[in-house]
Amino acid sequence: MRYPASEKLEIIRLVEGSHLSVRRTLTKLGIAPTTFYRWYDRYVTGGPEGLQDRPSRPSRVWNRIPDEMRGQIIEMALDEAELSPRELAVQFTDTKNYFVSEASVYRLLKAHDLITSPAHIVIKAGEEFRDKTTAPNQMWQTDFTYLKIIGWGWFYLSTILDDYSRYIVSWKLCTDMKVADVTSTVGMALDASSSGGSRPQQKLRLLSDNGGAYIAGDLADWLEERGVEQVHGAPGHPQTQGKIERWHQTLKNRILLENYYLPGQLEEAIAAFVEHYNNHRYHESLGNLTPADVYFGRGPKILAEREKIRKETIQNRRLNHQRQAA
């Protein structure tokens, strides 16, 4: 079976992020190890573009990124080393009004030895919620995760994440995992969505696991009074809440690089990362938009502007090439 480059890249990312061994992951995916390693060698050498089945013809020299722009890409990569080639390509296009692809950025960074391995890798959710959302505030995902403060012990972060946009609507650092902590976080989300987001006509759903606080009758009554439908993930299938589980991983990969000695220090770190995550972090699953872009409806305008920049950039490259050849 011949796979397109996009599927090869997706398989590579799944294997890199899997908690299973490479061989067990490939067995589950139905990919022969020899095939995978051939793809991986091409990916390491040529980036995402190296996975394409290329005809035996010379590349289009006219489409080469000018040296001035290449220098600016390298400068941005050095200034913001935490950005991946994909994120760097999107940010460069947005801020410099000059289109560059992820593959071009990868090759350029690779040539300057600026590609590093991820500090932490995770596997993507294997299943999706069966009823997909089509707009913000149709369904929220919620869960607790554990965070430690030295000398104080464990604290619990309660989060409300919008399923459609992945926007963090509200969060609260708690000393316990009780119904009151859940209602407090949901209440903040309801207030925030009423003032800043668009509430749909259909009933809002709250998706959670089957933890003690989430199956309590007091919570069910509280949600019903506020017109919120409660939905639980199937036992033994954490993938149903895959988006908020991925949020927990992303958060911890960043903030747990430091030690915290006071609750206020941890809260400041969480607040700073939530602001970055909502407003500045490009999500591949959202078409390289931020959660705030999608939640507040700015996405179509941004994508249209990027497409305009892409067409103008390619046209200018072609014209410059024609002038030099004349």
FIZATOR-204543 format. One line per 5 residues: number of its first residue (from 1); their letters; for each residue x, y, z of N, C-alpha, C. Coordinates in steps of 0.1 Angstrom, whole numbers, plus 5000, padded with zeros to 4 digits. Each point is the difference from the previous one (the first is absolute). Example, Ala and Ser with C-alpha at 12.3 -4.5 7.8 and 13.67 -1.06 7.14 Angstrom:
1> AS> 5132 4943 5078 4991 5012 5000 5009 5012 5000 | 4996 5011 4993 5009 5011 5000 4992 5011 5008 $
***
This chain:
1> MRYPA> 5008 4988 5000 4992 5012 5000 5009 5012 5000 | 4997 5010 4991 5008 5012 4999 4993 5011 5009 | 5007 5006 5009 4995 5010 5009 5004 5014 4995 | 4991 5010 5000 5004 5013 4997 5009 5006 5011 | 5008 5011 4997 5009 5005 5010 4994 5004 5013 $
6> SEKLE> 4987 5005 4999 4994 5005 5012 4997 4988 5010 | 4996 4989 4994 4998 4988 5009 5013 4994 5005 | 5011 5001 4993 5013 4995 5005 5004 5009 5011 | 4998 5013 4999 5004 5009 5011 4991 4998 5012 | 4987 4997 4998 4992 4997 5012 5004 4987 5007 $
11> IIRLV> 5004 4990 4992 5004 4988 5006 5013 5002 5008 | 5009 5007 4994 5013 5003 5007 4997 5007 5014 | 4991 5010 5000 4997 5007 5012 4993 4991 5010 | 4992 4991 4996 4993 4991 5009 5011 4991 5006 | 5009 4995 4992 5011 4991 5006 5009 5007 5009 $
16> EGSHL> 5004 5012 4997 5008 5008 5008 4993 5003 5014 | 4987 5002 4999 4993 5003 5012 4994 4989 5008 | 5002 4988 4995 4993 4988 5006 5008 4996 5013 | 4992 4996 5010 5005 4995 5013 5004 4985 4998 | 4996 4994 4989 5004 4986 4997 5014 5000 4993 $
21> SVRRT> 5006 4988 4998 5012 4999 4993 4997 5003 4985 | 5011 5003 4992 4998 5003 4986 4994 4988 4993 | 5005 4988 5003 4995 4988 4993 4985 4997 5003 | 4996 5002 5013 4986 4997 5004 4991 5010 4994 | 5005 5013 4999 4992 5010 4994 4998 4998 4985 $
26> LTKLG> 5010 4996 4993 4999 4997 4986 4992 4988 4997 | 5000 4990 5009 4991 4989 4999 4986 5004 5000 | 4996 5008 5010 4987 5005 5001 4995 5008 4988 | 5010 5008 4994 4997 5008 4988 5000 4992 4987 | 5006 4988 5001 5001 4992 4987 5011 5004 4991 $
31> IAPTT> 5010 5006 5005 5012 5005 4992 5012 4991 5003 | 5007 4996 4989 5012 4992 5002 5011 5009 5005 | 5008 4995 5010 5011 5008 5005 5010 5005 4990 | 5003 4991 4990 5009 5005 4989 4994 5012 4992 | 4987 4999 4998 4994 5011 4993 5000 5013 5008 $
36> FYRWY> 4997 4999 5013 5000 5011 5009 5014 5007 5001 | 5010 4991 5002 5014 5006 5001 5005 5007 4987 | 4995 4994 4989 5003 5007 4987 4994 5014 5000 | 4987 5000 5004 4994 5014 5000 5007 5009 5010 | 5003 4995 5012 5006 5008 5010 5014 5005 4996 $
41> DRYVT> 5008 4992 4993 5013 5005 4995 4997 5012 4990 | 4991 4999 4992 4997 5010 4990 4994 5013 5007 | 4993 4998 5011 4994 5011 5008 5012 5007 5007 | 5009 4993 5006 5011 5006 5007 5009 5008 4991 | 5002 4995 4988 5008 5006 4990 4994 5012 4993 $
46> GGPEG> 4987 4998 4996 4994 5011 4992 4987 5006 5006 | 4997 4997 5013 4988 5005 5006 4987 4995 4994 | 4989 5006 5002 4987 4995 4995 5000 4999 4985 | 5007 5009 4993 5000 4999 4985 5008 4987 4995 | 5009 4995 5009 5008 4988 4996 4991 4988 4999 $
51> LQDRP> 4988 5000 5006 4991 4989 4999 4992 4999 4987 | 5001 5010 4992 4992 5000 4987 5007 4991 4990 | 4992 4993 4992 5005 4993 4989 5003 5009 4988 | 5013 5003 4998 5004 5010 4991 5003 4994 4986 | 4996 5007 4989 5004 4996 4987 5015 5004 4998 $
56> SRPSR> 5006 4993 4990 5014 5003 4997 5002 5013 4992 | 4998 5011 5006 5001 5013 4993 5006 5010 5009 | 5006 5010 4995 5006 5011 5009 4989 5007 5007 | 5004 5005 5013 4990 5008 5007 4999 5014 4994 | 4989 5007 5004 4997 5013 4994 5009 5011 5007 $
61> VWNRI> 5011 5003 4994 5009 5010 5006 4994 5013 5002 | 4990 5004 4992 4994 5013 5001 4993 5002 5014 | 4997 4988 5006 4992 5001 5012 5009 5000 5013 | 5013 5002 4998 5009 5001 5011 4997 5012 5009 | 5001 4998 5013 4998 5012 5009 5012 5009 4999 $
66> PDEMR> 4998 5013 4999 5011 5009 4999 5009 5000 5012 | 5013 5003 4999 5009 4999 5011 4996 5009 5011 | 4995 5012 4997 4995 5009 5011 4990 4994 5008 | 4990 4993 4994 4989 4993 5008 5006 4988 5007 | 5009 4993 4994 5006 4989 5007 5007 5004 5013 $
71> GQIIE> 5007 5012 4999 5006 5005 5012 4990 5004 5011 | 4989 5006 4996 4990 5003 5009 4993 4988 5007 | 4999 4989 4992 4994 4988 5006 5010 4994 5011 | 5013 5000 4997 5010 4995 5009 5000 5009 5013 | 4998 5013 4998 5000 5010 5011 4988 4997 5009 $
76> MALDE> 4988 4998 4994 4989 4997 5008 5001 4986 5007 | 5006 4991 4993 5002 4986 5007 5009 5001 5012 | 5010 5009 4999 5009 5002 5012 4993 5007 5011 | 4992 5010 4996 4993 5008 5011 4989 4992 5007 | 4994 4991 4992 4988 4992 5006 5003 4986 4998 $
81> AELSP> 5010 4995 5007 5004 4986 4998 4990 4989 5003 | 4989 5004 5008 4990 4990 5004 4991 4997 4988 | 5000 5008 4989 4991 4998 4989 5004 4988 4992 | 4991 4992 4995 5003 4989 4991 5001 5006 4986 | 5005 4993 4990 5000 5005 4986 4986 5004 4995 $
86> RELAV> 4990 4992 5004 4986 5004 4996 4996 5013 5006 | 5002 5001 5013 4996 5013 5007 5008 5012 4995 | 5013 4997 4997 5009 5011 4995 4995 5005 4987 | 4996 4990 4991 4996 5004 4986 4987 5008 5001 | 4991 4996 5009 4987 5008 5001 5003 5014 5006 $
91> QFTDT> 5008 5000 5010 5003 5013 5006 5007 5010 4991 | 5009 4994 4992 5008 5009 4991 4990 5005 4989 | 4991 4992 4995 4991 5004 4990 4991 5011 5006 | 4995 4998 5012 4991 5010 5006 5007 5013 5004 | 5012 5000 5005 5007 5012 5004 5008 5007 4989 $
96> KNYFV> 5005 4993 4991 5008 5006 4989 4993 5001 4987 | 4987 4996 4999 4993 5000 4988 5007 4994 4988 | 5007 4989 5003 5008 4993 4990 4998 4985 5002 | 4994 4993 4990 4997 4986 5002 5012 4991 5000 | 5002 4991 5009 5010 4989 5000 4993 4987 5005 $
101> SEASV> 5003 4989 4994 4994 4988 5004 5007 4993 5011 | 4994 4991 5007 5006 4992 5011 5012 4993 4994 | 4999 4994 4989 5011 4992 4994 5012 5009 4997 | 4998 5012 4995 5011 5009 4998 5007 5004 5012 | 4992 5003 5011 5006 5004 5013 5008 4988 5006 $
106> YRLLK> 4994 4988 4998 5007 4988 5006 5014 4999 4993 | 5000 5001 4987 5013 4998 4993 5010 5010 5004 | 4995 5013 5001 5009 5011 5004 5006 4998 5014 | 4991 4996 5009 5005 4998 5014 5009 4988 5001 | 4996 4990 4992 5009 4988 5000 5014 5003 4995 $
111> AHDLI> 5001 5008 4989 5013 5004 4995 5008 5008 5010 | 4993 5007 5009 5007 5008 5010 5001 4993 5013 | 4997 4987 5001 5001 4992 5012 4991 5006 5011 | 4988 5004 4996 4991 5006 5010 4988 4991 5003 | 5000 4988 4995 4989 4990 5003 5004 4992 5012 $
116> TSPAH> 4991 5000 5010 5003 4992 5012 4988 4990 5002 | 5003 4990 5007 4990 4990 5004 4990 5006 5010 | 4987 4996 5000 4991 5005 5010 5004 4995 5014 | 4998 5009 5010 5004 4997 5014 4991 4989 5006 | 4987 5000 4994 4991 4990 5006 4990 4997 4988 $
121> IVIKA> 4997 4987 4999 4991 4996 4989 4989 4992 5005 | 4988 5002 4994 4988 4993 5005 4993 4994 4987 | 4991 4990 5003 4993 4995 4989 4987 5007 4998 | 4995 5002 4988 4987 5007 4998 4989 4991 5004 | 4988 5006 5002 4989 4992 5004 4996 4991 4989 $
126> GEEFR> 4997 4987 5003 4996 4990 4990 4986 5001 4996 | 4991 5006 5007 4986 5001 4997 4995 5014 5002 | 4989 5004 4993 4994 5013 5001 4986 4998 5006 | 4996 5011 5006 4986 5000 5005 4990 4998 4988 | 4990 4992 5001 4993 4996 4989 4992 5012 4994 $
131> DKTTA> 4995 5009 5008 4992 5011 4995 5009 5013 5000 | 5006 5002 4989 5010 5011 4998 4993 5014 5001 | 5006 5009 5007 4995 5013 5001 5003 5008 4987 | 4991 5010 4998 5002 5008 4987 5001 5015 5003 | 5000 5004 5013 5001 5014 5004 5005 5001 5014 $
136> PNQMW> 5005 5011 5005 5004 5002 5014 4988 4999 5009 | 5003 4996 5012 4990 4999 5011 4989 4991 4998 | 5002 4990 4992 4990 4989 4998 5003 4989 5011 | 5013 4997 5002 5004 4991 5010 5014 5004 5006 | 5000 4999 5013 5013 5002 5007 5005 4987 5006 $
141> QTDFT> 5013 4999 5000 5006 4988 5007 5006 5005 5013 | 4999 4992 5011 5006 5004 5013 5007 4988 5006 | 5010 5003 5008 5007 4990 5008 5009 5006 5010 | 5005 4992 5009 5010 5005 5010 5014 4994 4995 | 5010 5007 5004 5014 4994 4999 5008 5004 5012 $
146> YLKII> 5011 4993 5003 5007 5001 5012 5012 5009 4998 | 5003 5009 5009 5012 5009 4999 5006 5001 5015 | 5013 4999 5001 5006 5000 5013 5007 5014 5003 | 4998 5005 5013 5007 5011 5005 5009 4996 5011 | 5013 5002 4999 5009 4995 5010 4997 5006 5014 $
151> GWGWF> 4999 4991 5010 4997 5004 5013 4985 5002 5003 | 4992 4999 4990 4986 5001 5001 4992 4988 4997 | 5006 4992 4990 4993 4988 4996 4993 5001 4987 | 4991 4992 4997 4993 4999 4987 4988 5010 5000 | 4999 5007 4988 4988 5008 4997 4994 4994 4987 $
156> YLSTI> 4988 5005 4998 4992 4994 4989 4995 5011 4991 | 5003 4999 4987 4996 5010 4990 4987 4996 4993 | 4989 5008 5002 4988 4997 4993 4998 5009 4988 | 4998 4994 4989 5000 5008 4987 4987 4998 4992 | 4995 5010 4994 4989 4999 4990 5006 5004 4987 $
161> LDDYS> 5000 4990 4990 5005 5002 4987 4989 4999 4990 | 4999 5009 4991 4989 5000 4989 5004 4989 4990 | 4991 4990 4998 5003 4989 4991 5003 5004 4986 | 4993 5010 4995 5002 5004 4985 5013 5007 4998 | 5003 5010 5009 5011 5009 4997 5013 4996 5008 $
166> RYIVS> 4998 4992 5010 5011 4997 5010 5003 5012 5009 | 4992 5010 5000 5002 5012 5008 4998 4997 5015 | 5009 5004 5008 4998 4998 5015 4991 5011 5005 | 4987 4996 5003 4990 5010 5003 5002 5005 5015 | 5004 4990 5009 5003 5004 5014 5008 4989 5006 $
171> WKLCT> 5007 5004 5011 5008 4990 5008 5001 5005 5014 | 5003 4990 5009 5001 5003 5014 5009 4990 5007 | 5010 5005 5008 5009 4992 5007 4993 4997 5014 | 4998 4987 5003 4992 4996 5011 5009 4992 5010 | 4995 4999 5012 5007 4992 5010 4993 4986 5001 $
176> DMKVA> 4989 4998 4993 4993 4988 5001 4993 4998 4986 | 4993 4989 4999 4992 4997 4988 4986 4997 5003 | 4993 5011 5005 4986 4998 5005 4991 5007 4990 | 4987 4997 5003 4989 5006 4991 5001 5015 5000 | 5003 5006 5011 5001 5015 5001 5011 5005 4991 $
181> DVTST> 5011 4992 4998 5011 5005 4991 4995 4999 4985 | 4992 4990 4997 4995 4999 4987 4990 5011 4997 | 4991 5002 5009 4990 5010 4997 5006 5014 4999 | 5010 5002 5008 5007 5013 5000 5006 5003 4986 | 5007 4989 4995 5007 5001 4987 4989 5002 4988 $
186> VGMAL> 4990 4992 5001 4989 5001 4990 4993 5013 5001 | 4998 5005 5012 4994 5013 5001 5008 5011 4994 | 5013 5000 5002 5009 5010 4994 4999 4999 4985 | 4999 4988 4994 4999 4998 4986 4987 5005 4995 | 4989 4998 5007 4987 5005 4995 5000 5015 5000 $
191> DASSS> 5006 5006 5010 5001 5015 5000 5008 5005 4989 | 5012 4993 4997 5009 5005 4990 4994 4998 4986 | 4993 4989 4998 4994 4998 4987 4988 5009 4997 | 4993 5004 5011 4989 5009 4998 5004 5014 4996 | 5012 5004 5005 5005 5014 4998 5009 5001 4988 $
196> GGSRP> 5007 4989 4997 5010 5001 4989 4998 4991 4988 | 4993 4988 5002 4999 4991 4989 4985 4999 4995 | 4998 4993 4990 4986 4999 4995 4994 4987 5005 | 4989 5001 5007 4993 4988 5005 4990 4995 4989 | 5001 4987 4996 4992 4995 4990 4985 4998 5005 $
201> QQKLR> 4991 4998 4991 4986 4998 5004 4998 4986 5006 | 5008 4990 4996 4998 4987 5006 5006 4999 5014 | 4996 4990 5007 5004 4998 5014 5015 4997 5001 | 5007 5007 5009 5014 4998 5002 5002 4987 5007 | 5010 4992 4996 5004 4987 5006 5013 5002 5007 $
206> LLSDN> 5001 4993 5012 5013 4999 5007 5004 4986 5000 | 5012 4997 4994 5005 4987 4999 5011 4998 5011 | 4999 4989 5007 5010 4997 5011 5002 4985 5000 | 5009 4996 5009 5002 4985 5002 4990 4997 5012 | 5003 4988 5006 4991 4995 5010 5005 5001 5014 $
211> GGAYI> 5008 5011 5002 5006 5003 5013 4989 5003 5010 | 5003 4999 5013 4990 5001 5011 4993 5014 4999 | 5007 5011 4998 4994 5013 5000 4990 5001 4988 | 5003 4993 4989 4992 5002 4988 4988 4992 4999 | 4999 4989 5008 4988 4992 5000 4991 5002 5012 $
216> AGDLA> 5004 5011 5008 4992 5003 5012 4986 5006 4996 | 4990 4996 5008 4987 5005 4997 4999 5016 5002 | 5008 5005 5009 4999 5015 5002 5005 5007 4988 | 5010 4995 4993 5005 5006 4988 4989 4999 4989 | 4994 4989 4999 4989 4998 4989 4989 5010 5002 $
221> DWLEE> 4996 5002 5013 4989 5009 5003 5005 5014 4996 | 5012 5004 5004 5005 5013 4998 5001 5003 4985 | 5004 4991 4992 5001 5002 4985 4986 5001 4994 | 4991 4991 5005 4987 5001 4994 4993 5013 5002 | 5002 5006 5012 4995 5013 5003 5005 5011 4990 $
226> RGVEQ> 5012 4998 4995 5006 5010 4991 4999 4996 4985 | 4992 4989 4998 4998 4996 4986 5011 4994 4993 | 5009 4993 5008 5011 4993 4994 4998 4985 5001 | 5002 4993 4989 4998 4986 4999 5014 4993 5004 | 4999 4990 5008 5012 4994 5005 5002 4987 4991 $
231> VHGAP> 5013 4998 4995 5003 4988 4992 5013 4994 5006 | 5000 4987 5001 5012 4993 5006 5007 4992 4989 | 5013 4999 5000 5007 4991 4991 4998 4986 5004 | 5002 4991 4991 4998 4986 5003 5012 4995 5009 | 4997 4992 5010 5010 4995 5009 5011 4993 4992 $
236> GHPQT> 5013 5002 5003 5010 4993 4993 5004 5006 4987 | 4994 5012 4996 5003 5006 4987 5003 5015 5002 | 5012 5003 5006 5004 5013 5002 5002 5009 4988 | 5000 4993 4988 5002 5007 4987 4988 5009 4998 | 4988 4997 5006 4988 5008 4998 5003 5014 5005 $
241> QGKIE> 5007 5002 5010 5004 5013 5005 5015 5004 4995 | 5003 4995 4988 5013 5001 4995 5006 5015 4999 | 4991 5009 4998 5004 5014 4998 5005 5006 5013 | 4993 4997 5011 5004 5006 5013 5012 4992 5006 | 5000 4987 4996 5012 4992 5004 5013 5006 4993 $
246> RWHQT> 4998 5003 4988 5012 5006 4992 5003 5014 5006 | 4990 5007 5004 5003 5013 5007 5008 4998 5012 | 4997 4990 5008 5007 4998 5013 5015 4997 4996 | 5002 4991 4990 5014 4997 4996 5007 5012 4996 | 4994 5009 4991 5006 5012 4995 5004 5009 5011 $
251> LKNRI> 4990 5002 5010 5003 5009 5011 5011 4995 5008 | 5000 4987 5004 5011 4995 5009 5014 5000 4993 | 5000 4997 4987 5013 5001 4993 5006 5013 5001 | 4992 5011 5002 5006 5013 5001 5002 5005 5014 | 4990 4999 5009 5001 5006 5013 5008 4991 5010 $
256> LLENY> 5000 4987 4997 5008 4992 5010 5015 5000 4998 | 5004 5009 4991 5015 5002 4998 5005 5007 5012 | 4992 5006 5008 5003 5008 5012 4995 4994 5012 | 5006 5003 5012 4994 4996 5013 4993 5012 5006 | 4989 4997 5007 4992 5010 5006 4999 4998 5015 $
261> YLPGQ> 5001 5011 5008 5001 4999 5014 4988 5007 5007 | 4992 5007 4992 4988 5007 5005 4988 4998 4990 | 4988 4998 5005 4989 4999 4991 4999 5012 4990 | 5003 5012 5004 5000 5011 4991 5009 4999 4989 | 5012 4994 5002 5010 4998 4989 4994 4991 4990 $
266> LEEAI> 4994 4989 5004 4994 4991 4991 4989 5006 4992 | 4991 5008 5007 4989 5006 4993 5005 5010 4990 | 5011 5007 5003 5005 5010 4990 5005 4992 4987 | 5007 4989 5003 5005 4992 4988 4989 4995 4992 | 4989 4995 5006 4988 4994 4993 4994 5012 4992 $
271> AAFVE> 4998 5011 5006 4993 5011 4994 5008 5005 4987 | 5013 5000 5002 5009 5005 4988 4999 4990 4989 | 5000 4987 5003 4999 4990 4990 4986 4999 4993 | 4989 5002 5008 4987 5000 4994 4999 5012 4990 | 5005 5011 5004 5000 5012 4991 5008 4997 4987 $
276> HYNNH> 5011 4993 5001 5008 4996 4988 4993 4990 4992 | 4994 4990 5007 4993 4989 4993 4988 5005 4993 | 4992 5008 5006 4988 5005 4994 5002 5010 4988 | 5010 5009 5002 5002 5011 4990 5012 4999 4991 | 5009 4992 5003 5013 5000 4992 5004 4987 4995 $
281> RYHES> 4995 4989 5005 5005 4987 4996 4992 4995 4988 | 5006 4997 4988 4993 4996 4988 4998 4985 5002 | 4987 4996 4997 4997 4985 5001 4998 4995 4986 | 5007 4989 4997 4999 4994 4987 4986 4995 4997 | 4994 4995 5011 4986 4994 4998 4990 5011 4997 $
286> LGNLT> 5003 5013 5003 4991 5011 4997 5004 5008 4988 | 5008 4993 4991 5004 5007 4988 5011 5011 5003 | 5008 4997 5010 5011 5010 5004 4994 5013 5005 | 4988 5000 5006 4995 5011 5007 5001 4998 5015 | 4999 5011 5008 5000 4999 5014 4986 4996 5005 $
291> PADVY> 4999 4995 5012 4986 4997 5005 4992 5013 5001 | 5006 5011 5004 4992 5012 5000 4995 5005 4987 | 5008 4997 4989 4996 5004 4986 4987 4992 4997 | 4999 4987 5004 4989 4992 4997 4988 5003 5009 | 5003 5002 5013 4989 5002 5009 4993 5013 4998 $
296> FGRGP> 5007 5011 4996 4994 5013 4998 4997 5002 4985 | 5001 4990 4991 4996 5001 4986 5009 5008 4991 | 5013 5002 5004 5009 5007 4991 5007 4991 4990 | 4998 4987 5001 5007 4991 4991 4998 5002 4985 | 4988 5001 4995 4999 5002 4985 5007 5012 4995 $
301> KILAE> 5000 5011 5007 5007 5012 4995 5015 4998 5000 | 5005 4993 5010 5015 4998 5001 5004 4990 4989 | 4992 4989 4998 5004 4991 4989 4999 5006 4986 | 4991 5009 4998 4999 5007 4987 5012 5009 4998 | 5004 5006 5010 5012 5009 4999 5012 4992 4998 $
306> REKIR> 5002 4989 5006 5011 4991 4998 5001 4995 4985 | 4988 4996 4995 4999 4996 4986 5004 5011 4991 | 4996 5012 5003 5003 5012 4991 5016 5002 5001 | 5006 4999 5012 5014 5002 5001 5007 4989 4992 | 4996 4987 5001 5006 4989 4993 5000 5003 4985 $
311> KETIQ> 4989 5004 4994 4999 5002 4986 5009 5012 4996 | 5000 5010 5008 5008 5012 4996 5015 4996 5001 | 5004 4993 5010 5014 4996 5002 5005 4991 4988 | 4992 4990 4996 5004 4992 4989 5000 5007 4987 | 4991 5009 4998 5000 5009 4988 5012 5008 4999 $
316> NRRLN> 5004 5007 5011 5012 5008 5001 5012 4992 4997 | 5001 4988 5006 5012 4991 4998 5001 4997 4985 | 4989 4997 4993 5000 4997 4986 5004 5012 4992 | 4995 5012 5003 5004 5012 4993 5015 5003 5001 | 5005 4998 5013 5014 5003 5002 5009 4990 4992 $
321> HQRQA> 4995 4988 4999 5008 4990 4993 5000 5003 4985 | 4988 5005 4995 5000 5004 4986 5008 5011 4996 | 5001 5010 5009 5008 5012 4998 5015 4996 5000 | 5004 4991 5009 5014 4996 5000 5004 4992 4988 | 4990 4993 4995 5003 4991 4988 5000 5008 4987 $
326> A> 4994 5012 5000 4999 5008 4988 5013 5006 4996 $
***
